[in-house]
Amino acid sequence: MDIRKIYEYALQREYEGKRFFEENAARLNQASAVGAFKALAMEEQKHIYFIQNQLKALEEGKPADLNSGLEMQKAGFFSQRAEKEMLDQTVTEAMLPDLPVLRMAYLIERDFSEFYEMMANQTEGEAREVLQLLAGWERTHEALFKKMHDALFELYAKMPWGG
């Protein structure tokens, strides 16, 4: 397994995710979803830096930089309180046009987490730890967007026909 190729592919996907969140933040109607998308774009940028650092360490023959990842995780945006506040606000401010975008955000994050988990299962050592850390971050993001989507969908499903 060529860990360099895995990191390069992961880096490209993180750039794509960041671009998706930046572009869609401007199109969303809910303030909470806009805030979540902007924050996610910043989180994806952190993932980009983290992966770039892993590539640099690999090029220099140094060990993986897991400490920077663990520090990023401690300072993460997605605390339980922030997640609850966003979810509550999302239900309060629900707007139907945001539903497909929230679904796409959830699917992107799920795809990221599945990729990282699959690659972690095919590697060992530090590379496995790096990929497991990335997978955990993406699972957290995935759970947030699934909750936001499902709450909004439930609200929409209970509306009189035609919205």
Secondary structure as UniProt FT lines:
FT   HELIX           3..25
FT   TURN            26..27
FT   HELIX           31..59
FT   TURN            60..61
FT   HELIX           66..74
FT   HELIX           80..92
FT   HELIX           96..98
FT   HELIX           99..121
FT   HELIX           125..157
FT   TURN            161..162
//
